[in-house]
Amino acid sequence: MADQEQAEIRLVVARLRQEHEDFDAAINAMIQIGCDALRVQRMKKKKLVIKDRLSKLEDQIIPDIIA
């Protein structure tokens, strides 16, 4: 993988990590104010999608090495 391509993936990973943290904070705030459970569940699902994308991108940066 080219250095530039890897750098771009790292930028996307950093952005997704921030977005994941933002969703976590939003979910916690929604729970504290007693927001609709369905809305909270939808936010959690979006957060999970972001986490899945993060995992796939991180696997591209650090491939599995079987020793």
CYANA upper distance limits for C-alpha pairs under 8 A (distance plus 0.5 A):
  1 MET  CA      5 GLU  CA      7.15
  1 MET  CA      6 GLN  CA      7.11
  2 ALA  CA      6 GLN  CA      6.73
  3 ASP  CA      7 ALA  CA      6.58
  4 GLN  CA      8 GLU  CA      6.72
  5 GLU  CA      9 ILE  CA      6.82
  6 GLN  CA     10 ARG  CA      6.69
  6 GLN  CA     61 ILE  CA      7.03
  7 ALA  CA     11 LEU  CA      6.81
  8 GLU  CA     12 VAL  CA      6.87
  9 ILE  CA     13 VAL  CA      6.61
  9 ILE  CA     57 LEU  CA      7.26
  9 ILE  CA     61 ILE  CA      7.98
 10 ARG  CA     14 ALA  CA      6.67
 10 ARG  CA     61 ILE  CA      8.30
 11 LEU  CA     15 ARG  CA      6.74
 12 VAL  CA     16 LEU  CA      6.59
 13 VAL  CA     17 ARG  CA      6.58
 13 VAL  CA     54 LEU  CA      6.55
 13 VAL  CA     57 LEU  CA      7.27
 13 VAL  CA     58 GLU  CA      7.74
 14 ALA  CA     18 GLN  CA      6.83
 15 ARG  CA     19 GLU  CA      6.70
 16 LEU  CA     20 HIS  CA      6.48
 16 LEU  CA     50 ILE  CA      7.09
 16 LEU  CA     51 LYS  CA      8.46
 16 LEU  CA     54 LEU  CA      7.03
 17 ARG  CA     21 GLU  CA      6.76
 17 ARG  CA     54 LEU  CA      7.85
 18 GLN  CA     22 ASP  CA      6.66
 19 GLU  CA     23 PHE  CA      6.70
 19 GLU  CA     50 ILE  CA      8.33
 20 HIS  CA     24 ASP  CA      6.76
 20 HIS  CA     47 LYS  CA      6.41
 20 HIS  CA     50 ILE  CA      6.90
 20 HIS  CA     51 LYS  CA      7.48
 21 GLU  CA     25 ALA  CA      6.76
 22 ASP  CA     26 ALA  CA      6.61
 23 PHE  CA     27 ILE  CA      6.49
 23 PHE  CA     43 MET  CA      7.51
 23 PHE  CA     44 LYS  CA      8.30
 23 PHE  CA     47 LYS  CA      6.58
 24 ASP  CA     28 ASN  CA      6.72
 24 ASP  CA     47 LYS  CA      7.91
 25 ALA  CA     29 ALA  CA      6.68
 26 ALA  CA     30 MET  CA      6.59
 27 ILE  CA     31 ILE  CA      6.68
 27 ILE  CA     40 VAL  CA      6.66
 27 ILE  CA     43 MET  CA      7.15
 27 ILE  CA     44 LYS  CA      7.72
 28 ASN  CA     32 GLN  CA      6.72
 29 ALA  CA     33 ILE  CA      6.80
 30 MET  CA     34 GLY  CA      6.66
 30 MET  CA     35 CYS  CA      5.60
 30 MET  CA     40 VAL  CA      7.27
 31 ILE  CA     35 CYS  CA      6.39
 31 ILE  CA     40 VAL  CA      7.74
 35 CYS  CA     39 ARG  CA      7.72
 35 CYS  CA     40 VAL  CA      7.62
 36 ASP  CA     40 VAL  CA      7.04
 37 ALA  CA     41 GLN  CA      6.63
 38 LEU  CA     42 ARG  CA      6.74
 39 ARG  CA     43 MET  CA      6.75
 40 VAL  CA     44 LYS  CA      6.72
 41 GLN  CA     45 LYS  CA      6.74
 42 ARG  CA     46 LYS  CA      6.83
 43 MET  CA     47 LYS  CA      6.65
 44 LYS  CA     48 LEU  CA      6.67
 45 LYS  CA     49 VAL  CA      6.84
 46 LYS  CA     50 ILE  CA      6.88
 47 LYS  CA     51 LYS  CA      6.79
 48 LEU  CA     52 ASP  CA      6.70
 49 VAL  CA     53 ARG  CA      6.81
 50 ILE  CA     54 LEU  CA      6.62
 51 LYS  CA     55 SER  CA      6.72
 52 ASP  CA     56 LYS  CA      6.88
 53 ARG  CA     57 LEU  CA      6.75
 54 LEU  CA     58 GLU  CA      6.57
 55 SER  CA     59 ASP  CA      6.65
 56 LYS  CA     60 GLN  CA      7.01
 57 LEU  CA     61 ILE  CA      7.07
 58 GLU  CA     62 ILE  CA      6.62
 59 ASP  CA     63 PRO  CA      5.86
 59 ASP  CA     64 ASP  CA      7.82
